Amino acid sequence: MRGMGAVFQLPDDRSIALERGDLTRVDADAIVNAANSQLARGGGVCGAIHAAGGPSIAEECRAWVAEHGAVPTGGAAITTGGRLPARFVVHAVGPVWHGGSSREPDLLANAYRSSIEIADGQGLCSIAFPSISTGIFGYPVSLAAPVALEAARGALAAAQNVREVRFVLFDQATHDAYEAALESLSVE
Ligand code: AR6
């Protein structure tokens, strides 16, 4: 067991765990970056990941976009983790909050699903997320948390390889919002 955060158990030894912390220090197979469509280095958790992981991540991001084009909102791309403890970084593009009637919940759910699917396709077992879109992109965390957890639960249940999803939340208010949302998550 790790830490004292809340854990949601799914069948087949799959779990979703919440913890407070710094994602750049997490040793999951993959950590997820809250990225933009151009995979350009920005602020927030993205800036922290590039700073901690070193320049190879930005180089791989440039190569990825040159080959595949921009990542659509709700999509994800993968690079290695450079100097990070995590082996891979999944760069997920969440929606910018425009008030809630521009398909933001769908797009946010897609960003979580795409991330788990891309990690699963690489044969990875564990993946750790930040709270995508709730910083610079302005998505209210009380609305984002249930969408994030429900999307993660669905994708985890469908995965072949991924067994462990962690949410590594930077501040107490974000952690509290996810904890409240986790209590409403039910096994179906
Ligand atoms: N570990 C975990 N969470 C963190 C960390 C960290 N080290 N640092 C910040 N957070 P944001 P977004 C939290 O703004 O809203 C960038 O410029 C933060 O407190 O990083 O999806 C990108 O390049 C918040 O709860 O991502 C994009 O252009 C959460 O991570 C854009 O910002 C997400 O905040 C993406 O904006």
Residues whose N, C-alpha, C, O or C-beta is under 5 A from the ligand:
A	BS01	AR6	G21 D22 L23 T24 A34 A35 N36 A40 R41 G42 G43 G44 V45 C46 A48 G94 P130 S131 I132 S133 T134 G135 I136 F137 G138 V168 L169 F170 T174
